[in-house]
C-alpha cells in the first residue's frame, strides 16, 4: 500500500524527514502511524497529511 502526502510536514518519527505535497510517504507503514497521519482526530495538529493511493487496476 502506498500513500501520497497531501500536506507538507516533517516526520518527527523518521529522523525529521521532510515531505512535500505529492511526495510518496516512505516512513513507517505501521497501522498506528498511518492512522495518525490520515486522521485529524489522532494527531496534535488536527490535520490530514496522507491519502491512500488507489490503483484502479488492482483495487
Beta strands, then each sheet from edge to edge (+ up, - down):
strand 1: 3-5
strand 2: 9-11
strand 3: 17-19
strand 4: 50-52
sheet 1: 1+ 4-
sheet 2: 2+ 3-
end
